[in-house]
């Protein structure tokens, strides 16, 4: 099948490392120019490595630092990508923050931070994608398999990601006339530093036991799904795809 991604351009929010970094390089290998977004100074070295890897694949890359909980920064991110590439076809948002904490111990500041990062940033990223993507574009947001879980501790994480399903469905209807598909991917607990900081060794083993082959979701399990949705999976829209090895389902 011909590669229809060749020559297209993408924004990958939180695209410097871990899953976002792999998505950046996976799309670059298909001939996609990549705007690599990162949030903090501590991620700049990772962003530089990812930009170098993208350029080594023979495509263009640009890095952009910003806190995407400020809608103006989302606009500036799209501006930077369009300035660099001329236009944008694919918008992938992997931004997220994990917190495991009982409701009775959660502060207002923690609540606000979790919803700003997991919900507000996602909303305005989708909004800007709807305004700025080329026709037949693709919008993809990473959420969490906890959306289908009945568990304790993750009220602000699962709660903060939950609205993204509604944003996705509404945007799929609103952008569909232009051929833009909008989807979310819900991985299981991923084998990344973000996960281990929230869990005990015993709970890590429990999470592993809930999925096929007694393992956590790997970033390598998710990046190919992003590539698929960005290419031949274009007819899928308005969906949350649970890619978690059977960890949760609906």
Secondary structure, DSSP 8 states (H G I E B T S, - for coil): ---TTTT-EEEEET-SSHHHHHHHHHHHHTT-EEEEEE-SGGGHHHHHHHHHHHHHTTS-EEEEE--TTSHHHHHHHHHHHHHHHS---EEEE---------GGG--HHHHHHHHIIIIIHHHHHHHHHHHHS-TT-EEEEE--GGGG---SS-HHHHHHHHHHHHHHHHHHHHHGGGT-EEEEEEE-SBSSHHHHTT--HHHHHHHHHTSGGG--B-HHHHHHHHHHHHTTTTT--SEEEEESTTS---
